[in-house]
Amino acid sequence: MIDRFLSYSLRWACPIKLVYLQDGQMKTGNITVVSLGEDSFEYTTARKKTPQTMQVADVLAASYARGDDGDTLKKERQAQEKETDEG
C-alpha cells in the first residue's frame, strides 16, 4: 500500500503524509515524491526544495495529505483543462 501512495505522489506531483523512521525516531510529515526506485525514493518537503533520499523500508505508513481526497478523475480533468487553456 505504501508503494501505491508513493507512486500517486510521483504521478500527480502532490504531497502525501508519511509516518517514517529517521535516526531511530518515529516522525511524520508531508512529502512530494520526485523519483522512485526499487528500494528508495527522492522527495521534497514544503520547507526543503532540495531532493532528499529515503529508504522505502523506513516508511511505516502513508496516507493522503490534508485536503486531498485522492480523486484522480478530478486531477485528470484539471490537467485536461489546463492543456486546453494553454493550447
C-alpha positions as a printed Julia matrix, in Angstrom:
87×3 Matrix{Float64}:
   0.0    0.0     0.0
   2.89   2.36    0.73
   4.16   1.88   -2.84
   0.79   2.99   -4.18
   0.91   6.27   -2.23
   4.5    6.9    -3.34
   3.5    6.3    -6.98
   0.44   8.52   -6.54
   2.59  11.38   -5.26
   5.08  10.95   -8.11
   2.45  10.75  -10.86
   0.33  13.69   -9.72
   3.15  15.76   -8.14
   1.11  16.18   -4.98
   2.06  15.78   -1.33
   1.28  12.73    0.78
   1.55  12.24    4.53
   4.14   9.77    5.82
   4.98   8.22    9.16
   8.61   7.13    8.99
  11.7    6.3    10.99
  14.61   8.73   11.0
  17.64   8.13   13.22
  15.63   5.62   15.25
  12.8    8.06   15.95
   9.29   8.0    14.52
   8.44  11.14   12.57
   5.57  12.37   10.45
   5.3   14.91    7.66
   4.1   15.75    4.19
   6.39  14.95    1.28
   6.22  15.06   -2.51
   7.99  12.23   -4.34
  10.24  13.36   -7.22
  11.75   9.98   -8.19
  11.03   6.41   -7.22
  13.47   3.5    -7.2
  13.13  -0.13   -6.15
  14.09   0.31   -2.51
  14.4    4.09   -2.1
  12.88   7.33   -3.33
  13.73  11.01   -3.54
  11.37  13.58   -2.14
  10.96  17.25   -1.31
   9.11  18.92    1.52
   7.38  22.28    1.72
  10.41  23.69    3.54
  13.26  21.9     1.77
  13.08  22.03   -2.02
  16.37  20.15   -2.41
  15.59  16.45   -3.05
  16.39  14.1    -0.18
  16.55  10.29   -0.23
  14.63   7.87    1.98
  14.51   4.08    2.06
  11.07   2.57    1.44
  11.73   0.25    4.4
  11.84   3.3     6.71
   8.24   4.24    5.86
   5.78   2.91    8.44
   2.53   4.34    6.99
   1.32   6.58    4.19
  -1.93   8.43    3.52
  -3.38  11.34    1.59
  -2.28  14.78    2.74
  -4.84  17.0     4.4
  -7.4   18.28    1.9
  -6.64  15.59   -0.7
  -9.43  13.09   -1.3
  -7.44  11.03   -3.8
  -9.93  11.58   -6.62
  -7.71  11.2    -9.69
 -10.62  11.91  -12.04
 -10.65  15.5   -10.75
  -6.91  15.75  -11.31
  -7.23  14.4   -14.88
  -9.97  16.92  -15.67
  -7.87  19.76  -14.25
  -4.88  18.67  -16.35
  -7.03  18.5   -19.49
  -8.49  21.96  -18.82
  -5.01  23.34  -18.28
  -3.82  21.85  -21.6
  -6.88  23.28  -23.37
  -6.27  26.74  -21.91
  -2.58  26.65  -22.93
  -3.18  25.21  -26.41
